[in-house]
Amino acid sequence: MSGNVCIEAQQEYLVQEITYDGQEIYTQPLSMSENLTRLAHKIDFVKTDSDQQTTSDSTEEESKELATFQASLWPWDSALANAASILMRGSERLRESQSEPIRTRPLSDFHLELLHMRQTWRLKKVGNTILGDLSFRSENVDVKCAKNTEVSLNEDHSMCIHRTMMIIDTFACEIKDPLIVAHWLCLSSPTLSSVKINIMTLGYETMCRTPLVIHVEEKSLKAICRDGRTMSLSYEPEELRYLLMCQASQHQVNAAQALAKLMGWKVLSSGINLGVGNVEPTGNACSVLMTSPAGDRVIALRCSPKNGIHVSVSFSPQTTDFYPSTLVRDRKWQNLAGSFREVTLEKMEGRNFLNKLEHLMASLTPC
């Protein structure tokens, strides 16, 4: 396999890091002093002491030569000569260390040479032509190169993050009660990101909030709910939207229970998967049944992702006057709760659902 390879020598600084948005961070070149310092650090100055030990004959000859020229040397000449000899030995040792891998290297490997050339040479795009493309296409060979899996993963992950952001922001703009607040974690990897979603009601943030953590992977999502349940979602945007709708519906029921405890009401029963009533097109309906402190008022709450919130009230006793009959002779049977009547929340005062429910509980609680 042969062909012409168009490459271009690097005329710029080395690339230290490439950020996720494609920006290149360059390293500054070393100055002459820094380069000399770097080379001097590679010299083994301890080994020079052993190199100076020679045989007795060479010692005598050096002593004779030193005695001959000692009178003409300045005090700094010997120091400069020693430094020069040390630097020369160090450079020679460095040259030998660089040439040793060449001698001991096995037969040439195409992939190793290609990797080395990619580290040394840069690619340059001129119009529709890429100069310096060290791939099969530059060799004029009709071979389909294997796609780089790790780029492909980063691109899929970026698209999944963008889609998740768009769904969360759109859903938060569509509904105003409850509030949807998303916090993207800054610590992430190229193929895994996390977002923490807090569902809360304005004015009741400290009373109840529903957390939700979503891990965004390459082509899927992983949601961790408040109760510890883990759900795996695909890249389809409707699945995440349905999950947010169900979580917002469950938040209203949980917040109503927290408000009931705060107002002195008792929770008779509650459930997040209501099995009675009309079948919901998306998710399951949630319900809660609460009674007043005196036990003469009952509030039934039903919340569904699609149909919204429905509130009904029941009173007991049903009438103030009691007239015994042949069937009902005791007044205690008059305390049974009557039929439920639905409350029109749109006509009630309050800025959100919990505020209206608080007013309803206050009005139904006797002084």
N, C-alpha and C positions, 0 to 999 in steps of 0.2 A: 504494500500500500504506500503510495507516494503522491506528493502533491505540493503545491506552493502554499506556504503559510505566511500570511501578511501579519506582521507584528510590529509594534511600535515601542520604542524604549520609553521607560518611565521618566517623565520630565517634571514630576511634581512630587510632593511629599508623600510619604507612606500613609496608607489608610489605617488608622488605629481602630476605628469602630464605625459601623453602619447602623444607624438607628432604624426603628421600625417604619418610620415614614420615608426612608430612602436617603436621609441626609448623611453625608460622609464627614467624619471627624478625622483630621489629619494630625500627624505628629511632626513636631518641629525637628529639623536636622541638628545633629550634634555640631558644636563649634570645635575649633582646633584643639583648645585646651581640654574640652570634654572628651574628644576622641582620643587624645594622648593619655588622659586619665583612665579611660576604658581599656586601652591597650596595656597600660602599666599594671592594672589590676590583674591581668592574666599572667603576669610574670611571677614565677616562684622564687622569691628572694631568699628563702631559706636554703634552697638547693645550691645557691651560688657559693655558700661556705664550703660545702663538700667538693665542689669543682675546683676550689683553689688549693686543695690538698694534692700535691704531686709527689713524685719520688724525690729522694735526697739529691740526686744529680741535678734535676731541674731546679730544685730549691737553691743549690749552690750557684748555678748559672744565673738565675734571676737575682740573687743577692749581689753577684758581681756586677751585673748590668745596672742594678739599682744603685750600687755604690759608685759606679762610674758617672751616672747622670744625676745623682741625688743633689749635687751642689748647684745644678743649674735649674732645678724645678722650684716653682713658687709653691707656697703652702696649699693653694687651691688646685694646683695641677694634678696632684695625686687623687684628690676627691673627684675631679672631673674625669680623670682616666678610669677610676673605678666605676663611676656612674655610666660612662660610655660602654665599658665592657659588660656591665650588667644589662644595659639596654640591648646591646648586640646579642648577648646570649638569649635574652627574652624574645627578641624578634626572630632569631633562628629557631627557637623552640616553637614559637607560634607558627612559623612557616612549615615546620615539620608536622605539627598537629593538623594543619589545614590540608596538607598533601597526603596524610596517612589515610583518611577515608577514601580518597580517590584510588589509592593503590589497593586497598582491601575491599573496595566495592565490587559486588558480583556483576554479572552481565546486566546490561542496560535494561531497565524496565520502562515501558512506554508510559504507564500511568504515573510512575514516580517523576519522570521527566516532564510530563504534562503538568503535574502538580507544581513542580518547581518553576516552570515557565509561567504558570498562572500567578504565582506569588511574585515573580520578578517583573512581568509585563502586564500592561493594562490594555483593556479592550477600548476601542474607539469607534463610535458610530458616525458614519458620514452618509447622510441621506438614508437610503434603504440598505446600505452595505455596512457590515460590521468588520472592521479591520482588526486583525489579531484574534479572531475567533478560533480557538484551539479545540475544535470539535470535529466530529466526523464530516460535517457539511463542508468544512474548509478543505477537507481532503478529497472532495468530489466523489464521495462514496454514498450510495443510496441505501443508508442504514438509518432506521428510526431510532434516535437516541432515547434512552430511558429518561422519563421525566423526573426532575428532582423532586423527591417526595416532600422534603422539608420546605421548600418555598411554597409548593402547593398547599401544605397544611397551614402555613401562615396566611395565605390568601383566603382559604376557607374559613379560618378562624376570624379574620377581619370582617368578612361578609356576615358571619353569624353574629358578631358583636354589633355591627351596624343595624342588622335587622332587629336584634333584641332591644337596642336603644330606641329604635323607631316605634316598636310596639308599646314599650313601657311609657314613652312620652305621649303617644297618641291616646292611650287609655287614661293616663293621668289628666289630660286636657278634656276628655269627654265627660268624666264624672267629677263632681265637686264634693260629694259626700259619699264615702270618706275621702281623706286626702291620701295621695300616693306619693311617697318620697323615696327616691332611689339614690343610693350612694355606691359608686363604682370604686372598688378597692384598687389602690395604686400598686400594690404588690401583686404581680401576675407574671405569667410565663408567655412565651410566644404562641402557645397553643392552649392556654387555659386562663380565663379571666372570671372574676366573681363580682356580683352585684348584690347588695343587701337592700331589700325593699321593706319600708316601714309603712304600714297602713294604720292611720290614726284619724280621729275626729277633731275638728277645730274646737278648741276650748276644753277638750277632755283628753289631752295628749298624755298627761301623767296617770290617768285612770286606767286606760286600756290602749294597747297598741299591738298590732299583729305583725311580727317579723317574718320575712321570707327571704331565703338566700338562694340565688340561682348561680350555678357554675356553667359558664359558657365554654364549650369545648369546640372541636373542629366542625362537626356536623350535627351536634346534639346538645341538649340542655339537661341539666340535673337540678331539680328543685328540692329544697329541704324546707319543710313547713314548720309551723310553730310547735306542733306536737311531736316533732321528730320524724314524721313520715317523709320518705324519699321517693320522688317520682322522676322518671326519665321521660324527657320530651324529645321529639324529633325537631328538625329545622323548620317545620311548618309553622307559620306565624299564628294560625288560629288556635293551636294547642296552648301556647303561652297566654293568649288573650282569654281563653276559657278558664285557665288556671287563675288568672288575676281576678276575673269576675267571681269565681267561687270563693276565693280568699276574701274579697271585699264583702261578700254576702255573709260569710262566717264571722267576719269582724263585727258586723252590726249586731249579731246575736250575742257574741261574747261581750261586747260593750254594754248591751242592754242588761245582761246578768250582773256585770260589775256595778252598773248604776242602780240596779235593784237592791243590791247589798248595801250600797251607800245610802239609799233612801229608806232603808228598813223593811223593804219588801222581801218576801220569801220566794225562792225559785222552786216551783213544784216539779218541773221536768224540763228537759232540754235535749236537743238532738241535732246533729249536723246532717243527717241523712233521713229526712222525713219520708215515711212510706205511705202517707195518705194524701189525698187531694189529687189535683191534676198532675199529669206527668210533665216534668220540666223538659224543655227542648235542650237545655244545656245544664249539665251538672245536676245537683240535688238541692232541694229546698231545706232550709234550717228553721227550727222553731224553738220557742221557749214559752213556758206557762208560769206566770208570776201572780202571787196573791198579796193583798195589802196586809199591813200589820194586824188589823182586826179580823182579817179573813173574810170580809164581806164584799170585797172587790177582787176580780180576777182579770188579768190582762193576758191575752193570747197574741203572740207575735209570730208571724210567718214571713220569712225572707228568702227570696229565690234570685238567682243570678239574672234571669231574664224579666220576670214579672215584678220585681221590686219588693217593697215592704207592705205588708197588710197587718193592721192592728185592730183587734176586737176586744170589747169590754163586756163583762157579765157582772150583774148585781145580785146581791142577796141581803135581806129577804126581797122577794119579788114585789111585795106590796106592804104598805105600812099597817094596814088593818088585816086582822085575821078573823075569819069566820069558819068555825069548825063544821065539818060535814061528816057524813057516814063513812067516808074513806079516809079523810085527813082530820084526825081529832086532836092532835098535839101541835103546838105552835113550832116545835123544833123542826118539823119537816118544811116549814116555811123558809128556813135558812139555806135550803139547797139553791145552788146557783141556777139562774135562769138561762135563757138562750143568749148567745153572744151577738152583739151588735157592732158592726164595723165602724171604725173611726176614720173620718176624712182628714188625713194628715195635711193635705194641701191647704185647708182652711184654718189650720192651727198656727199660732204664733211660734216662732223659733227659727233660728238660722240654719239648723240642721236637724237630722232625725233624733239624735240624743237629746237635744235641747227641747224638742217637742215632747219627747217621751218623759222628760223630767217634769215639764209642766203638767202632763196628764197624770203622772203619779202624785204630784202635789195636790192636784184638784180632787183626786179620788181618796186621798188620805184624810180621815176626819181629824179635826183639831182636838 
